[in-house]
């Protein structure tokens, strides 16, 4: 909770004024038993009718005053809580954005969504309503207890006989509920992940007729969530009724012994009513303590979950005094580069140099390490051995944001946002581009062919992850997005795999015209790489062949075999 307290200190003045309103409301409420007792003793029994009107007016004033003050305290505490959670949630999201890809390899989307939404909501409840209730309980309990002892010490001691038992049960309730809620929070994350993955992959689920299997899988997680909530309910039902019973015994004891004191003329009826009024102000905190314990236990558990995300550090960091590529030329070098992930060698002694405006193509079977080279160049991971240079500057010494701003990439797994086509193409630039830039990029990617036939053209809103578009259409928008960024280095990671040969050829011709940029093409098709200045063939993370199209054919090695497979039946 230390991190949450840091945020709370920023809005101390809201809590301060809210607490003043709360205290004022309680002070007003404390006059109610006094006035009620006076009405009974002086008006009803004493016959002093002259003061009745004033006492009733005072009660009405107290009621109205408490209503206004109650509104102020609610607004102040809710406003403080909302601002704190808004800041906490924003900082949490910002922190998640700063973390390296290795973190996302370990965490799933559903868990992170639970931390950002559900756990933040639990903390909000704790620091707004929960904190307000806690302050209210403490003030009511302390002040009402003082008044009770001033009225009758004997009755007060009698009334507080059950207090140690109630306190013990409340503490035990908080401990057991807190432990259970941590499990509920984890299970909630699992449930969210299952639902998120299923909905995101609904087409695959339906294509394989796996609805029943997915329903059973969700049911299993849902039953686990249900069982944990039932466990929480059982803990609650074990302790809370006992707390209720003990608090309900108090009025009975007070009425019995207080009544005997009235009969013995040690107390007046009005004084007993006063005492009962203040006793009810003590009973209410005792009853609420169980509920408050549950609420604060949830908030505490959620704060711990959020804090676990905050303590994560990015594995990829800027150097102490990072350099910047102010006028990049586009020269790229890999010198003796190796990469090891989770104890497995992914790349081994990779060496190549791409001069500005030249093209390097990378080929190899699935899992040979092609995409890993791209991940290293973008510094999603750091090399285990060797170094990577851009314009003779080690990428580890270049500011991360500046490095990635100067590299444009068409990713293998195309991701489009649920937004307009115009916004998706402009994404890599950081702000909405001019229409002519967007259109030119779409034309180069041959995406304008289908965009202009859509109902709203470039203002068409596409579905989540590009639902509603074909694989080839998504790839063309992704290529347009990369071209619109206008960087000196552009990477095409298997970016035309969903395109027909004719469209691919048209796009390749447009890309070849851009002779002022360095291009890295990762592909399986010979047609996508044959015009590259150098082609490297990867196998098990090592370069096993290199050269241009013609020299590799003459080697009659892996590249030649791939060519024969892809152009079987044609002269090569």
Secondary structure as UniProt FT lines:
FT   HELIX           2..10
FT   HELIX           12..38
FT   HELIX           39..45
FT   HELIX           49..51
FT   HELIX           52..98
FT   HELIX           101..106
FT   HELIX           109..113
FT   HELIX           114..119
FT   HELIX           120..125
FT   HELIX           126..130
FT   HELIX           131..151
FT   HELIX           153..159
FT   HELIX           160..162
FT   HELIX           163..200
FT   HELIX           202..207
FT   TURN            208..209
FT   HELIX           211..263
FT   TURN            264..265
FT   HELIX           269..310
FT   TURN            320..321
FT   TURN            326..327
FT   STRAND          332..341
FT   TURN            342..343
FT   STRAND          344..354
FT   TURN            356..357
FT   STRAND          359..364
FT   TURN            366..367
FT   HELIX           370..377
FT   TURN            378..379
FT   STRAND          385..390
FT   TURN            391..392
FT   STRAND          393..394
FT   HELIX           395..397
FT   HELIX           400..405
FT   STRAND          407..410
FT   HELIX           421..426
FT   HELIX           427..429
FT   HELIX           435..444
FT   TURN            445..446
FT   HELIX           448..451
FT   TURN            452..453
FT   TURN            455..456
FT   HELIX           457..459
FT   HELIX           464..466
FT   TURN            467..468
FT   HELIX           471..484
FT   STRAND          489..493
FT   TURN            495..498
FT   HELIX           501..513
FT   TURN            515..516
FT   STRAND          518..522
FT   HELIX           526..529
FT   TURN            530..531
FT   STRAND          534..539
FT   TURN            540..541
FT   STRAND          542..547
FT   HELIX           549..555
FT   HELIX           558..566
FT   TURN            567..569
//
